[in-house]
Amino acid sequence: MKLYGRSEIALYLTLALTSVLAVGCIVCNNDVHYSGVEDSKLREIEPGQTTRDQLIETLGEPTEQYADEEGNEILRYKCTKRTEKEFVMIPPVIVTEENRTSEHMVAFEVRNGIVRRY
């Protein structure tokens, strides 16, 4: 049975530690969740031609609806975009997370049952 000297043991430990550190792991995750009026659906709406009923059939029930001072009906749809980003690296251990939420409204003016503008 061969006995190893201190320099050989140090060399093997150094090689083992270097291989563990060199392998590592990196994970990146970027998720986007959107709810609201999609661009493809919005292109289906033609001011001056699309009726109120067609609008609701295409986009669903509005988030809000009210009448303005001129008697036009305003239908508003709330849109939410949530972005989740995550980065993990080992070694060294580095973890970053970023979560963002942005909201906007898409409003439609309806006069005499016809979408006038949005």
C-alpha distance (Angstrom), angle and dihedral (degrees) to the residues before:
residue distance angle dihedral
M1 . . .
K2 3.76 . .
L3 3.78 120.5 .
Y4 3.78 117.3 -145.3
G5 3.79 121.8 -135.7
R6 3.75 125.7 -129.9
S7 3.80 93.5 -100.7
E8 3.83 92.0 53.5
I9 3.82 92.1 48.6
A10 3.81 90.1 47.9
L11 3.82 89.8 50.3
Y12 3.84 92.7 51.1
L13 3.81 92.1 46.7
T14 3.80 90.8 48.7
L15 3.82 91.2 50.4
A16 3.82 91.9 47.2
L17 3.82 92.6 48.6
T18 3.81 92.4 46.1
S19 3.80 92.0 51.2
V20 3.82 91.8 50.1
L21 3.80 91.9 49.1
A22 3.81 93.8 44.7
V23 3.81 95.7 52.5
G24 3.81 97.8 56.3
C25 3.77 127.6 145.8
I26 3.81 134.7 -109.8
V27 3.79 123.7 -167.8
C28 3.80 123.8 -176.3
N29 3.78 121.7 -177.5
N30 3.81 126.1 -179.3
D31 3.82 116.9 175.2
V32 3.80 125.7 176.4
H33 3.81 120.8 -166.7
Y34 3.82 118.0 -171.3
S35 3.78 129.5 -176.1
G36 3.76 123.5 177.1
V37 3.78 139.9 49.0
E38 3.81 111.2 -3.0
D39 3.82 118.1 -144.5
S40 3.81 91.2 -123.0
K41 3.83 90.7 56.6
L42 3.81 91.8 44.3
R43 3.82 90.3 56.8
E44 3.82 88.6 58.9
I45 3.82 90.7 64.1
E46 3.82 112.8 89.1
P47 3.81 115.7 -170.8
G48 3.80 111.0 -128.9
Q49 3.81 92.8 21.7
T50 3.81 110.4 48.6
T51 3.81 114.2 85.9
R52 3.78 125.0 -139.8
D53 3.81 90.1 -110.4
Q54 3.82 91.5 51.6
L55 3.81 89.5 49.5
I56 3.81 92.3 53.6
E57 3.80 91.1 43.5
T58 3.82 89.9 53.5
L59 3.82 100.4 40.6
G60 3.79 104.4 21.0
E61 3.78 127.7 -127.0
P62 3.82 113.8 -21.6
T63 3.78 121.8 -113.5
E64 3.84 90.2 -129.2
Q65 3.78 136.0 8.3
Y66 3.78 131.6 -176.3
A67 3.81 142.2 145.9
D68 3.80 121.2 -104.1
E69 3.84 127.0 -141.3
E70 3.81 92.0 -85.7
G71 3.80 93.4 53.4
N72 3.80 96.1 -105.1
E73 3.77 117.5 140.4
I74 3.81 114.8 -121.8
L75 3.80 117.7 -155.8
R76 3.82 115.4 -168.7
Y77 3.80 128.2 -166.4
K78 3.81 120.5 -162.6
C79 3.81 115.5 -139.1
T80 3.81 123.4 -165.0
K81 3.80 128.8 -169.6
R82 3.81 118.3 -170.2
T83 3.81 119.4 -171.1
E84 3.80 121.5 -167.6
K85 3.81 118.7 -171.2
E86 3.78 125.5 -178.8
F87 3.80 131.9 177.3
V88 3.80 123.7 -175.8
M89 3.80 125.9 177.8
I90 3.80 127.6 179.6
P91 3.07 124.6 -145.4
P92 2.94 108.1 51.6
V93 3.77 95.6 27.4
I94 3.80 108.7 -116.3
V95 3.80 121.1 163.8
T96 3.80 124.9 176.6
E97 3.79 128.0 173.5
E98 3.78 129.9 -176.2
N99 3.79 124.2 -176.5
R100 3.80 120.8 -177.5
T101 3.76 132.1 178.8
S102 3.78 124.0 -168.5
E103 3.78 127.4 -178.8
H104 3.78 134.8 -167.1
M105 3.79 137.5 165.9
V106 3.78 129.8 -127.4
A107 3.82 110.5 -153.5
F108 3.79 128.2 -164.3
E109 3.80 124.6 -161.6
V110 3.80 111.9 -146.0
R111 3.81 120.6 -168.4
N112 3.82 121.7 -179.5
G113 3.82 90.8 -10.8
I114 3.86 94.4 -54.6
V115 3.83 126.7 106.6
R116 3.81 105.3 -116.8
R117 3.79 100.7 179.2
Y118 3.76 144.6 -23.8
